[in-house]
């Protein structure tokens, strides 16, 4: 899918491109390619004289090669964006190319973005840019606003993690944690830990990208100050992710502790039962081994007497255990 975005009265206007002729009608500030076809790549190369690298969206590219500037002035940035999906939270690699020195661009630069699936941050920026005039002036503004929205999206996701962990905390600290409840809590905690780790990696990647933009000296004074503000926002997220890791570890330890308590209760039952059955076992052993003849043949109450004695010998320890509170 190929979409271009133009500026009209200070607002970002989206146009879907279906042919090469459509490209020639607009002067875009942002060209977005979502899962582009070979034909769409050919249109970009033919109209903008821009070749999209084959490894633009590869995940195994070297970290040191994710930010670089070509000799012709093209700026290449590969950054990850978070998708907070309840079933499958993940990061999506997006390749950015800022082209400012091309005759086809008609005196202003264009931001090219290439990705495999729709990114929530992109939808957020499109919605804001349509409603807020003057938010974007050029391609560099689009890129900065995307990174700014990415930091805000990470902050919103952290707030949701806080809410989910609060629910887990109430379950764990209720004091009556069954094995099924512990299983549910551990699953929820594991999901939030994975999501928190992805957020931490995502903000680290955003920090590197914004720092690279600042070092490239392509930003004007206002944009440079905006980039510094984005870095400050990201710094504020680090303490939250660290706190969440500590909270997750606490809840994990508390849940595992309750599981151990439940297991100890089961072991205690067997221990109490084994101790309580020692006297009856002793009586049965004496009864079975110390008579010359079987008692029931010489005494008709022999079986009843021994069974009653075994029951009484078991009741005594049980009453003692109950008095000590070991049966609770």
Backbone bond lengths (Angstrom), bond angles and torsions (degrees), N, CA, C in turn:
res aa  C-N    CA-C-N  psi(-1)  N-CA   C-N-CA  omega(-1)  CA-C   N-CA-C  phi
1 X - - - 1.455 - - 1.526 109.07 -
2 X 1.317 116.26 132.76 1.460 122.44 -177.89 1.524 108.62 -119.92
3 X 1.353 115.62 118.60 1.458 121.50 177.24 1.514 108.93 -125.98
4 X 1.330 114.89 142.17 1.459 119.92 175.30 1.526 108.11 -120.42
5 X 1.318 115.10 154.27 1.456 121.16 -178.18 1.522 108.39 -128.53
6 X 1.304 114.47 125.76 1.458 121.36 179.66 1.522 109.39 -114.61
7 X 1.319 115.70 163.72 1.458 121.13 177.70 1.517 109.15 -100.91
8 X 1.330 115.64 126.58 1.460 121.45 178.49 1.524 107.93 -135.99
9 X 1.321 116.11 114.01 1.467 121.33 -178.01 1.526 111.81 55.45
10 X 1.311 115.34 38.40 1.455 120.08 177.67 1.505 114.94 79.68
11 X 1.332 117.75 3.41 1.456 121.60 -179.84 1.524 110.13 -112.23
12 X 1.334 114.80 153.55 1.467 120.95 179.21 1.524 108.62 -88.32
13 X 1.324 116.17 123.07 1.465 122.00 -177.77 1.516 108.70 -114.00
14 X 1.324 116.59 129.65 1.461 122.05 -177.22 1.526 110.70 -95.77
15 X 1.324 115.03 136.96 1.462 121.68 177.20 1.529 108.30 -132.68
16 X 1.330 115.83 129.62 1.467 119.75 177.23 1.523 109.13 -90.17
17 X 1.326 115.36 129.62 1.462 121.83 -175.04 1.524 109.62 -99.90
18 X 1.327 115.71 128.68 1.454 120.90 -179.71 1.522 113.06 -119.40
19 X 1.345 116.87 -4.31 1.464 119.83 179.04 1.521 109.04 -156.92
20 X 1.313 115.19 165.78 1.460 120.57 178.16 1.523 110.97 -64.84
21 X 1.310 116.80 -32.91 1.470 120.32 180.00 1.525 111.09 -63.91
22 X 1.352 117.13 -31.75 1.461 119.57 178.98 1.524 110.97 -65.50
23 X 1.320 116.88 -34.29 1.469 119.34 179.48 1.527 111.64 -63.53
24 X 1.300 116.17 -35.70 1.462 120.12 -175.77 1.526 112.10 -72.48
25 X 1.338 116.91 -13.41 1.471 120.07 -176.94 1.519 112.73 -86.23
26 X 1.343 117.61 -16.89 1.466 120.07 -171.88 1.528 111.10 -120.91
27 X 1.320 113.71 157.30 1.463 121.57 172.92 1.526 106.95 -115.74
28 X 1.294 117.91 87.56 1.474 120.60 -172.71 1.524 112.41 -78.52
29 X 1.317 114.04 158.30 1.455 121.25 170.92 1.527 109.91 -106.80
30 X 1.346 114.69 -17.74 1.466 120.46 -178.80 1.524 108.24 -146.97
31 X 1.329 116.21 129.08 1.462 122.61 176.10 1.528 107.19 -117.52
32 X 1.323 116.21 118.53 1.463 121.70 -175.08 1.522 109.18 -112.97
33 X 1.328 115.96 124.54 1.459 121.80 179.62 1.534 108.60 -116.81
34 X 1.318 115.09 113.00 1.462 121.30 177.87 1.530 108.60 -106.52
35 X 1.328 115.45 115.79 1.466 122.01 -175.29 1.527 110.08 47.50
36 X 1.320 118.45 59.32 1.473 120.72 -173.58 1.527 112.18 -66.74
37 X 1.316 115.06 144.62 1.455 121.30 175.12 1.522 109.28 -84.04
38 X 1.321 116.22 168.42 1.462 120.33 178.01 1.525 110.91 -62.35
39 X 1.326 116.33 -34.91 1.461 119.60 179.65 1.526 110.94 -67.33
40 X 1.321 117.21 -41.61 1.464 119.49 178.45 1.522 111.53 -65.52
41 X 1.331 117.12 -37.39 1.463 119.50 175.07 1.531 110.61 -63.40
42 X 1.323 115.96 -36.39 1.464 119.73 179.42 1.530 110.49 -67.00
43 X 1.337 117.37 -37.93 1.464 120.71 176.33 1.526 110.66 -60.97
44 X 1.332 116.78 -44.43 1.464 120.85 -179.64 1.530 110.42 -62.41
45 X 1.313 115.74 -43.42 1.463 119.42 -178.92 1.526 110.82 -66.94
46 X 1.322 117.14 -38.78 1.454 120.70 -176.73 1.535 111.50 -73.06
47 X 1.328 117.13 -40.36 1.460 119.89 -174.65 1.520 112.69 -86.52
48 X 1.317 117.00 -41.64 1.465 120.43 -175.88 1.527 113.30 -103.55
49 X 1.331 116.40 -1.69 1.464 121.55 -177.67 1.535 110.75 55.80
50 X 1.336 114.68 40.92 1.465 121.63 -177.94 1.524 109.53 -121.01
51 X 1.308 116.40 122.12 1.468 121.35 177.56 1.524 108.87 -98.19
52 X 1.323 116.08 121.52 1.459 120.93 179.00 1.523 108.78 -79.34
53 X 1.315 118.46 122.88 1.475 120.32 -178.77 1.526 111.72 -58.71
54 X 1.314 115.87 145.95 1.459 120.66 -179.77 1.527 111.75 -65.76
55 X 1.338 116.67 -30.76 1.463 120.37 -178.23 1.522 111.90 -97.34
56 X 1.335 116.24 25.05 1.470 120.09 -174.51 1.522 112.10 -58.64
57 X 1.325 117.91 -37.32 1.465 121.08 -175.65 1.518 112.75 -114.28
58 X 1.330 117.24 16.90 1.464 119.90 178.48 1.522 110.22 -69.62
59 X 1.333 116.20 139.44 1.461 120.90 179.38 1.522 112.51 -85.40
60 X 1.330 116.65 -18.65 1.461 119.66 -175.21 1.522 113.01 -96.34
61 X 1.335 117.19 15.41 1.455 119.88 178.60 1.526 109.52 -69.08
62 X 1.320 116.21 146.90 1.451 120.37 -179.34 1.536 110.13 -62.15
63 X 1.343 114.59 140.38 1.460 119.14 -177.77 1.525 111.32 -60.89
64 X 1.316 116.77 -35.22 1.460 120.00 -178.19 1.523 112.79 -70.77
65 X 1.332 117.41 -14.95 1.470 121.04 -177.66 1.526 112.18 -102.80
66 X 1.325 117.68 13.99 1.455 120.70 -178.15 1.518 112.91 -86.04
67 X 1.327 118.14 -15.90 1.454 122.14 -179.31 1.530 107.95 -135.03
68 X 1.324 116.18 114.61 1.462 118.41 179.34 1.527 109.03 -158.75
69 X 1.332 115.24 165.42 1.457 122.40 -179.87 1.518 108.90 -123.45
70 X 1.325 116.02 130.10 1.455 121.26 179.09 1.530 110.40 -77.68
71 X 1.324 114.28 165.37 1.466 119.52 179.38 1.523 112.15 -64.76
72 X 1.335 116.65 -27.52 1.462 119.71 -179.21 1.532 112.59 -84.76
73 X 1.342 117.03 5.41 1.462 120.30 177.89 1.516 114.37 96.26
74 X 1.329 118.21 -5.47 1.465 120.14 177.79 1.528 110.38 -67.28
75 X 1.305 114.67 132.97 1.461 120.65 178.88 1.519 108.64 -104.53
76 X 1.332 117.08 123.67 1.469 122.16 -177.59 1.527 109.12 -111.84
77 X 1.316 115.40 126.63 1.465 122.08 178.91 1.519 108.22 -134.20
78 X 1.308 116.02 129.60 1.467 120.92 174.08 1.519 107.53 -116.77
79 X 1.309 115.62 118.17 1.459 120.49 -174.13 1.528 109.81 -132.98
80 X 1.316 115.91 153.22 1.467 122.03 179.53 1.518 109.65 -100.69
81 X 1.340 115.43 140.75 1.459 121.83 178.20 1.523 108.95 -124.47
82 X 1.317 114.55 139.68 1.461 121.14 -175.10 1.524 111.11 -81.37
83 X 1.330 115.71 140.30 1.459 122.63 170.17 1.517 106.80 -120.09
84 X 1.329 116.66 110.77 1.462 121.97 -176.36 1.524 108.84 -89.30
85 X 1.333 114.74 80.29 1.457 122.11 177.82 1.527 108.16 -98.60
86 X 1.350 117.14 128.01 1.461 120.20 -177.84 1.521 111.89 -58.30
87 X 1.315 117.12 -36.33 1.459 120.58 -177.80 1.521 112.34 -85.35
88 X 1.331 117.06 -34.20 1.469 119.62 -175.86 1.518 110.52 -148.16
89 X 1.346 119.02 76.48 1.471 119.63 175.20 1.520 110.22 -66.27
90 X 1.326 116.00 138.25 1.463 119.01 -173.85 1.525 109.34 -158.85
91 X 1.320 114.57 170.96 1.465 121.73 175.29 1.521 108.87 -113.52
92 X 1.321 115.81 140.95 1.463 122.18 -178.99 1.523 108.81 -115.16
93 X 1.317 115.97 129.06 1.466 120.94 178.80 1.533 109.41 -79.88
94 X 1.334 114.85 130.05 1.462 121.80 177.91 1.522 108.04 -123.85
95 X 1.328 115.63 130.86 1.462 121.59 177.12 1.527 108.86 -100.85
96 X 1.333 115.87 126.39 1.466 121.97 177.73 1.529 109.13 -111.62
97 X 1.325 114.65 140.01 1.461 121.18 173.76 1.521 107.39 -132.41
98 X 1.313 115.85 120.41 1.466 120.81 177.12 1.515 107.53 -103.98
99 X 1.330 115.67 114.85 1.462 122.03 -176.86 1.522 107.75 -113.42
100 X 1.335 116.35 118.27 1.466 120.01 -176.75 1.517 113.77 -118.76
101 X 1.325 117.39 -9.52 1.469 119.99 -173.58 1.519 109.30 -123.34
102 X 1.331 115.05 71.96 1.445 120.21 -178.62 1.519 108.32 -145.41
103 X 1.304 116.04 134.21 1.466 119.64 -177.31 1.515 111.88 -63.40
104 X 1.317 116.99 -30.83 1.469 120.06 -179.11 1.514 112.13 -69.38
105 X 1.336 118.29 -14.24 1.456 120.55 -177.11 1.523 111.91 -85.94
106 X 1.312 117.75 -11.50 1.463 122.86 173.94 1.533 111.65 56.48
107 X 1.288 116.28 58.35 1.467 124.54 168.76 1.522 114.59 79.70
108 X 1.320 120.32 -4.01 1.457 118.68 175.40 1.525 108.93 -136.09
109 X 1.312 115.56 154.30 1.459 120.26 -175.89 1.522 112.62 -79.77
110 X 1.313 113.47 166.68 1.463 121.32 178.59 1.520 108.15 -132.85
111 X 1.310 115.22 138.34 1.462 121.49 174.37 1.521 108.13 -97.21
112 X 1.324 116.24 125.94 1.457 122.35 174.77 1.530 108.10 -107.28
113 X 1.322 116.28 131.14 1.462 121.35 177.39 1.523 108.54 -125.91
114 X 1.323 115.65 133.87 1.468 121.93 -177.97 1.532 108.22 -127.24
115 X 1.324 116.76 126.32 1.468 120.86 179.98 1.519 109.44 -153.82
116 X 1.334 116.35 163.15 1.463 121.88 -174.62 1.517 113.75 -88.43
117 X 1.335 118.32 -25.05 1.461 121.03 -179.18 1.513 110.03 -145.45
118 X 1.330 114.54 163.34 1.462 119.45 -177.92 1.532 109.99 -65.51
119 X 1.323 115.23 140.54 1.465 121.54 -176.53 1.522 108.35 -112.95
120 X 1.339 119.13 130.76 1.470 120.82 -179.26 1.523 113.50 -56.46
121 X 1.330 117.55 -35.60 1.465 120.50 -179.92 1.522 110.74 -62.37
122 X 1.316 117.26 -36.64 1.464 120.84 178.95 1.535 109.90 -65.86
123 X 1.332 116.16 -42.49 1.470 119.14 178.36 1.525 110.53 -63.16
124 X 1.328 116.21 -39.28 1.464 120.27 179.53 1.522 111.26 -62.63
125 X 1.330 116.98 -44.13 1.460 119.86 -179.83 1.526 110.86 -66.27
126 X 1.334 116.54 -41.68 1.471 118.64 179.68 1.531 111.10 -60.45
127 X 1.318 116.67 -40.67 1.464 120.38 179.97 1.526 110.89 -65.49
128 X 1.324 117.21 -43.84 1.460 120.53 -179.21 1.520 111.90 -66.88
129 X 1.339 115.62 -43.00 1.466 119.59 -176.45 1.518 111.90 -67.18
130 X 1.335 117.84 -27.39 1.462 119.86 177.26 1.522 111.48 -73.62
131 X 1.342 116.05 -31.52 1.465 119.85 -174.61 1.522 113.61 -93.77
132 X 1.330 117.29 -24.77 1.467 120.47 -174.90 1.521 110.02 -111.32
133 X 1.313 118.69 103.34 1.476 119.84 178.23 1.517 110.87 -69.16
134 X 1.333 115.49 146.62 1.447 121.08 178.20 1.514 114.32 79.69
135 X 1.323 117.62 5.85 1.461 119.95 -179.99 1.523 111.41 -70.15
136 X 1.340 115.91 -33.10 1.472 120.82 -175.12 1.524 109.32 -128.65
137 X 1.338 114.59 135.76 1.469 119.97 178.03 1.515 112.46 -114.73
138 X 1.336 117.42 -31.48 1.454 119.43 -177.91 1.522 109.52 -152.70
139 X 1.337 115.66 -173.82 1.462 121.43 -176.02 1.525 111.87 -64.83
140 X 1.324 117.00 -36.39 1.458 119.64 -179.52 1.527 110.76 -66.50
141 X 1.329 116.55 -33.73 1.463 119.74 175.77 1.528 110.68 -63.57
142 X 1.333 116.11 -40.04 1.466 119.71 178.82 1.522 110.19 -60.16
143 X 1.327 116.34 -45.55 1.456 120.38 -178.11 1.529 111.24 -64.55
144 X 1.319 116.75 -44.19 1.460 120.10 179.11 1.525 111.18 -64.69
145 X 1.330 116.69 -40.85 1.465 119.43 179.97 1.534 110.74 -66.34
146 X 1.327 116.98 -32.30 1.472 119.18 176.36 1.530 110.62 -65.19
147 X 1.320 116.84 -44.17 1.465 119.63 178.60 1.530 111.07 -67.89
148 X 1.330 116.85 -35.04 1.457 120.31 176.82 1.530 110.32 -65.04
149 X 1.339 116.34 -43.99 1.467 120.12 178.22 1.521 111.16 -66.56
150 X 1.329 116.55 -31.75 1.465 119.94 177.98 1.529 110.59 -65.24
151 X 1.338 116.96 -42.86 1.468 120.06 177.10 1.523 110.96 -63.78
152 X 1.323 117.05 -39.53 1.465 119.76 178.73 1.528 111.28 -68.68
153 X 1.323 116.77 -37.48 1.467 120.47 177.75 1.531 110.36 -63.98
154 X 1.324 116.65 -39.18 1.462 120.48 176.50 1.525 110.61 -64.07
155 X 1.343 116.71 -39.25 1.465 120.13 178.30 1.531 111.07 -64.52
156 X 1.333 117.13 -41.66 1.464 120.25 177.68 1.526 111.14 -62.59
157 X 1.327 116.37 -39.04 1.463 120.01 178.84 1.521 111.19 -66.80
158 X 1.340 116.51 -37.26 1.463 119.65 176.18 1.522 111.10 -62.89
159 X 1.322 117.54 -38.32 1.464 120.35 177.24 1.532 110.77 -62.40
160 X 1.314 116.57 -38.42 1.466 119.08 178.43 1.527 110.80 -67.52
161 X 1.339 116.50 -35.40 1.465 119.51 176.81 1.527 109.84 -63.93
162 X 1.346 116.28 -41.16 1.464 119.77 176.25 1.533 110.37 -55.89
163 X 1.325 116.76 -46.28 1.472 120.59 -178.31 1.526 111.13 -64.16
164 X 1.322 116.95 -43.70 1.469 120.07 -179.16 1.530 111.43 -66.41
165 X 1.333 116.38 -39.12 1.469 119.05 178.38 1.520 111.09 -69.45
166 X 1.338 117.38 -29.87 1.458 119.84 176.46 1.526 110.77 -64.24
167 X 1.319 116.56 -39.39 1.465 119.95 176.20 1.523 110.90 -64.48
168 X 1.333 116.34 -42.37 1.463 119.81 178.42 1.524 111.16 -65.02
169 X 1.340 116.75 -36.10 1.461 120.16 179.31 1.523 111.20 -63.14
170 X 1.333 116.72 -42.06 1.462 119.66 179.48 1.522 111.24 -63.06
171 X 1.323 116.93 -36.84 1.456 120.22 178.76 1.529 111.28 -68.76
172 X 1.333 116.34 -42.23 1.464 120.13 -176.88 1.518 111.11 -71.89
173 X 1.331 116.66 -43.13 1.456 120.77 -174.88 1.521 113.23 -83.98
174 X 1.316 117.37 3.48 1.468 119.98 176.33 1.519 111.51 -67.41
175 X 1.340 117.29 -21.76 1.459 121.62 176.89 1.509 114.69 91.32
176 X 1.316 118.55 -12.49 1.462 121.92 -179.80 1.527 108.17 -123.64
177 X 1.308 115.53 78.72 1.465 121.75 -175.47 1.522 108.99 -102.11
178 X 1.330 116.26 111.53 1.456 120.68 176.26 1.520 109.69 -82.96
179 X 1.327 115.34 170.74 1.465 118.76 -179.99 1.523 110.99 -64.38
180 X 1.330 117.45 -38.19 1.466 120.03 178.70 1.525 111.08 -66.15
181 X 1.335 116.15 -41.00 1.456 119.33 177.55 1.519 110.80 -65.56
182 X 1.339 116.66 -40.22 1.471 120.22 178.67 1.521 110.82 -62.99
183 X 1.324 116.56 -38.29 1.461 120.34 177.77 1.520 110.99 -62.51
184 X 1.334 116.39 -43.13 1.463 120.66 179.11 1.524 111.25 -65.18
185 X 1.342 116.23 -42.22 1.470 120.14 -179.35 1.522 110.88 -65.86
186 X 1.331 117.28 -42.96 1.463 119.91 -179.67 1.527 111.04 -62.79
187 X 1.333 116.51 -39.07 1.456 119.39 177.38 1.525 111.87 -63.54
188 X 1.341 116.55 -43.34 1.466 119.95 179.16 1.524 110.98 -65.68
189 X 1.332 117.04 -41.39 1.465 120.21 179.97 1.517 110.95 -64.81
190 X 1.330 116.86 -40.61 1.467 120.11 179.45 1.528 111.17 -62.75
191 X 1.335 116.78 -40.32 1.472 119.90 178.70 1.528 111.08 -64.87
192 X 1.331 116.99 -41.73 1.462 119.73 -179.35 1.526 111.16 -70.02
193 X 1.325 116.85 -34.02 1.465 119.20 177.07 1.524 110.69 -65.17
194 X 1.331 116.53 -41.19 1.465 119.86 178.51 1.528 110.55 -64.99
195 X 1.326 116.58 -42.59 1.464 120.05 -179.87 1.521 110.98 -66.92
196 X 1.318 117.10 -39.88 1.470 120.36 178.33 1.522 110.96 -63.40
197 X 1.334 116.86 -38.85 1.458 120.09 176.42 1.511 112.26 -64.75
198 X 1.333 116.44 -39.09 1.469 119.51 177.66 1.527 111.23 -65.13
199 X 1.335 116.55 -37.76 1.465 119.80 178.52 1.521 110.20 -64.81
200 X 1.328 116.31 -42.73 1.464 119.60 -179.97 1.526 110.64 -62.07
201 X 1.321 117.06 -41.13 1.459 120.42 177.75 1.528 110.40 -68.04
202 X 1.323 116.62 -37.24 1.455 120.77 -178.02 1.531 111.34 -65.85
203 X 1.336 117.36 -44.44 1.461 119.36 -179.30 1.529 110.56 -70.01
204 X 1.337 116.63 -31.24 1.461 118.89 175.73 1.522 110.29 -64.31
205 X 1.351 116.06 -42.01 1.457 119.77 179.12 1.525 110.76 -66.00
206 X 1.330 117.37 -40.04 1.462 120.81 178.23 1.521 110.99 -64.54
207 X 1.315 117.00 -38.83 1.458 120.71 177.97 1.525 110.69 -60.97
208 X 1.324 116.60 -43.22 1.465 120.08 179.72 1.526 111.12 -63.90
209 X 1.344 116.48 -41.37 1.458 119.98 -178.68 1.527 111.41 -65.52
210 X 1.342 116.65 -44.64 1.467 119.86 -179.87 1.528 110.45 -66.27
211 X 1.325 116.67 -39.46 1.468 119.66 177.59 1.524 111.09 -62.19
212 X 1.330 115.91 -37.66 1.470 119.24 178.21 1.528 110.23 -65.30
213 X 1.326 117.64 -40.65 1.464 120.07 177.45 1.524 111.04 -61.30
214 X 1.321 117.02 -40.17 1.457 120.22 -179.63 1.529 111.17 -67.22
215 X 1.321 116.81 -36.69 1.466 119.67 179.45 1.524 112.54 -74.95
216 X 1.336 117.03 -22.52 1.467 120.21 -177.08 1.525 113.01 -72.38
217 X 1.345 117.35 -13.03 1.467 123.00 178.58 1.524 112.68 61.03
218 X 1.327 115.89 28.28 1.459 119.59 177.96 1.525 111.65 -97.56
219 X 1.344 117.96 -5.85 1.453 121.93 -177.00 1.523 110.27 -94.40
220 X 1.327 114.68 143.04 1.455 117.85 172.71 1.524 109.51 -80.25
221 X 1.321 116.95 179.75 1.462 120.74 -173.93 1.528 112.03 -60.72
222 X 1.327 116.04 -42.46 1.473 119.34 -179.10 1.526 110.80 -66.94
223 X 1.319 116.36 -43.15 1.454 119.59 179.25 1.528 111.62 -67.58
224 X 1.318 116.98 -35.20 1.467 120.67 177.95 1.526 110.48 -63.30
225 X 1.327 116.64 -41.23 1.466 119.95 178.26 1.527 110.64 -67.32
226 X 1.328 116.63 -36.30 1.471 119.75 176.55 1.527 110.75 -64.22
227 X 1.335 116.14 -40.29 1.470 119.85 177.57 1.525 110.78 -62.63
228 X 1.322 117.26 -39.67 1.465 120.09 177.53 1.518 110.88 -64.45
229 X 1.319 117.34 -36.04 1.466 120.26 177.80 1.529 110.85 -66.64
230 X 1.332 116.53 -38.21 1.465 120.03 176.99 1.527 110.30 -61.52
231 X 1.325 116.30 -42.28 1.468 119.70 178.35 1.523 111.37 -63.62
232 X 1.337 117.02 -37.72 1.468 119.57 177.52 1.526 110.85 -65.72
233 X 1.335 116.80 -39.09 1.475 119.87 177.35 1.524 110.73 -63.30
234 X 1.325 115.72 -39.81 1.458 119.41 179.77 1.526 110.68 -66.44
235 X 1.324 116.14 -39.22 1.466 119.82 178.28 1.522 110.86 -59.77
236 X 1.330 116.57 -37.53 1.461 119.56 -179.56 1.525 111.80 -67.98
237 X 1.335 117.52 -23.97 1.460 120.56 179.33 1.530 112.15 -76.92
238 X 1.332 117.28 -25.43 1.464 120.15 -177.57 1.520 111.95 -60.35
239 X 1.340 117.00 -42.88 1.461 119.52 -179.34 1.525 111.19 -65.43
240 X 1.333 116.89 -33.62 1.461 119.79 179.21 1.529 111.10 -69.24
241 X 1.314 117.22 -42.75 1.467 118.85 178.83 1.524 110.84 -65.03
242 X 1.352 117.25 -37.79 1.467 119.97 177.85 1.526 110.49 -64.85
243 X 1.339 116.82 -41.63 1.466 119.73 178.23 1.524 111.24 -63.64
244 X 1.325 116.41 -40.31 1.461 119.65 -179.65 1.519 111.10 -65.67
245 X 1.337 117.50 -37.19 1.460 119.46 176.31 1.531 110.46 -61.02
246 X 1.337 116.99 -42.14 1.464 120.29 178.41 1.527 111.10 -64.92
247 X 1.320 116.43 -41.67 1.473 120.19 179.69 1.527 110.86 -65.50
248 X 1.321 116.02 -40.39 1.463 120.02 178.58 1.525 110.45 -63.69
249 X 1.330 117.00 -42.90 1.465 119.77 178.21 1.522 111.54 -62.76
250 X 1.352 116.90 -39.79 1.462 119.82 178.00 1.523 111.31 -62.61
251 X 1.336 116.20 -47.11 1.466 119.56 -179.69 1.523 111.02 -64.71
252 X 1.329 116.34 -36.54 1.455 119.73 178.09 1.531 110.59 -63.77
253 X 1.331 116.47 -45.87 1.464 120.03 179.51 1.525 111.23 -64.73
254 X 1.348 116.77 -40.56 1.463 119.74 -179.79 1.528 111.06 -65.09
255 X 1.330 116.37 -41.30 1.466 119.77 -179.94 1.523 111.08 -65.85
256 X 1.331 116.46 -44.81 1.469 119.92 177.55 1.529 110.23 -62.31
257 X 1.345 116.81 -35.25 1.454 120.03 177.06 1.515 112.50 -62.93
258 X 1.345 116.69 -41.32 1.465 119.90 177.62 1.534 111.00 -67.31
259 X 1.323 116.86 -35.43 1.471 119.28 176.06 1.527 110.04 -62.62
260 X 1.332 116.85 -42.54 1.467 120.30 177.94 1.519 111.31 -63.79
261 X 1.339 116.74 -38.13 1.465 119.97 178.00 1.525 110.45 -62.73
262 X 1.345 116.35 -43.80 1.470 119.39 178.87 1.527 111.12 -62.67
263 X 1.315 117.08 -39.99 1.465 120.08 177.82 1.524 111.11 -67.06
264 X 1.339 116.60 -38.22 1.462 119.42 178.34 1.528 112.01 -65.22
265 X 1.344 115.95 -32.76 1.466 118.73 176.71 1.521 110.83 -62.49
266 X 1.321 115.85 -40.66 1.463 119.48 179.17 1.525 110.33 -66.19
267 X 1.331 116.46 -44.28 1.470 120.07 178.67 1.523 110.54 -63.21
268 X 1.342 117.50 -36.44 1.455 120.97 179.42 1.525 111.45 -63.66
269 X 1.336 115.99 -38.73 1.464 119.61 178.57 1.521 110.61 -60.49
270 X 1.330 116.22 -45.51 1.468 119.59 179.59 1.531 110.80 -66.18
271 X 1.330 116.21 -37.30 1.470 118.98 179.97 1.522 110.99 -65.99
272 X 1.342 117.25 -44.70 1.463 121.07 179.14 1.523 110.58 -63.48
273 X 1.339 115.26 -42.85 1.468 119.10 -179.12 1.524 111.21 -64.18
274 X 1.323 117.06 -40.69 1.467 119.51 -179.24 1.525 111.45 -66.31
275 X 1.357 117.27 -39.39 1.459 120.31 178.35 1.517 110.88 -68.63
276 X 1.358 117.49 -41.58 1.462 120.94 -179.34 1.519 112.30 -65.62
277 X 1.316 117.71 -26.98 1.465 120.97 -177.80 1.526 113.05 -90.97
278 X 1.304 117.81 -0.09 1.466 119.51 177.54 1.532 112.72 -65.81
279 X 1.357 119.55 -47.38 1.481 118.56 178.34 1.529 113.23 -60.45
280 X 1.363 119.14 -46.56 1.474 117.00 177.36 1.529 112.51 -60.31
281 X 1.322 115.98 -35.00 1.466 118.69 178.65 1.522 110.86 -65.93
282 X 1.338 116.48 -39.73 1.464 120.31 177.62 1.528 111.19 -63.03
283 X 1.331 116.16 -43.86 1.478 119.79 179.70 1.515 110.40 -64.19
284 X 1.327 116.08 -42.56 1.468 118.56 179.15 1.521 110.78 -62.83
285 X 1.344 115.90 -37.64 1.462 118.52 178.80 1.526 111.32 -65.24
286 X 1.331 116.21 -43.45 1.465 120.01 178.78 1.524 110.74 -63.47
287 X 1.352 114.52 -43.03 1.460 119.39 -179.90 1.524 111.22 -62.65
288 X 1.290 117.32 -37.71 1.457 119.59 -174.73 1.508 114.85 -82.68
289 X 1.318 118.24 -14.52 1.462 118.90 -172.06 1.528 114.89 -120.89
290 X 1.319 120.02 -8.87 1.449 120.65 -172.03 1.531 113.49 -118.91
291 X 1.281 118.08 27.43 1.461 122.69 174.43 1.522 108.63 -121.09
292 X 1.317 115.33 135.71 1.473 119.43 177.55 1.509 111.46 -70.84
293 X 1.321 113.35 -38.01 1.456 119.06 177.21 1.519 109.01 -124.69
294 X 1.301 117.98 159.02 1.464 122.19 -179.83 1.524 109.12 -64.87
295 X 1.344 120.55 125.74 1.463 123.55 -172.35 1.525 113.18 -58.88
296 X 1.354 116.47 -36.70 1.461 116.72 -175.38 1.527 112.51 -65.32
297 X 1.331 116.44 -17.35 1.454 118.78 177.75 1.526 111.50 -82.62
298 X 1.353 118.08 -23.27 1.446 122.16 -179.12 1.527 112.53 -107.03
299 X 1.365 116.22 -24.93 1.474 120.08 -177.71 1.523 107.74 -138.42
300 X 1.300 115.66 116.48 1.471 119.60 -173.00 1.526 112.83 -68.75
301 X 1.340 117.28 -18.96 1.474 119.87 178.52 1.525 112.37 -99.64
302 X 1.297 116.77 14.14 1.463 119.54 -176.41 1.519 114.20 -62.28
303 X 1.334 116.24 -48.54 1.468 119.83 179.85 1.526 111.69 -62.84
304 X 1.323 116.70 -46.75 1.460 120.62 -178.90 1.512 112.61 -62.06
305 X 1.348 114.95 -39.81 1.463 119.28 -179.91 1.531 110.90 -63.65
306 X 1.321 116.57 -46.22 1.474 119.73 -177.62 1.532 111.56 -68.80
307 X 1.334 116.19 -40.98 1.473 118.70 179.05 1.519 110.83 -63.81
308 X 1.340 116.87 -41.98 1.464 120.04 177.20 1.509 111.98 -62.54
309 X 1.330 116.43 -41.41 1.448 120.15 178.59 1.527 111.34 -63.93
310 X 1.338 117.43 -37.52 1.471 121.13 177.58 1.529 111.03 -64.91
311 X 1.350 116.01 -40.09 1.473 119.38 179.64 1.514 110.61 -65.67
312 X 1.345 116.50 -44.45 1.467 120.35 179.16 1.523 111.01 -62.44
313 X 1.323 117.22 -38.76 1.470 119.72 179.93 1.520 112.27 -69.15
314 X 1.335 117.49 -23.71 1.475 120.67 176.34 1.514 111.75 -84.45
315 X 1.352 117.32 -32.15 1.462 120.84 -178.56 1.522 110.91 -68.21
316 X 1.310 116.89 -38.19 1.464 119.99 -178.78 1.517 113.46 -56.67
317 X 1.354 119.48 -54.64 1.467 119.60 177.60 1.524 113.46 -60.86
318 X 1.346 116.98 -35.41 1.464 119.34 -179.73 1.525 110.92 -65.16
319 X 1.355 117.21 -39.94 1.464 120.16 177.37 1.527 110.59 -64.84
320 X 1.311 116.30 -37.71 1.458 120.08 178.93 1.536 110.79 -66.44
321 X 1.325 116.11 -43.90 1.469 119.95 178.42 1.528 111.49 -62.60
322 X 1.330 115.54 -38.68 1.464 119.25 179.42 1.518 110.98 -66.44
323 X 1.344 116.43 -39.52 1.468 119.52 178.75 1.517 111.23 -63.72
324 X 1.303 117.63 -35.24 1.468 121.59 178.79 1.524 112.94 -79.32
325 X 1.336 116.97 -9.77 1.460 121.16 -179.99 1.511 114.68 82.56
326 X 1.311 117.76 17.13 1.450 121.10 -178.32 1.523 113.92 -80.45
327 X 1.327 117.10 -10.08 1.473 120.26 -179.46 1.519 112.17 -94.63
328 X 1.347 118.48 -2.05 1.459 120.38 -178.71 1.522 110.06 -79.91
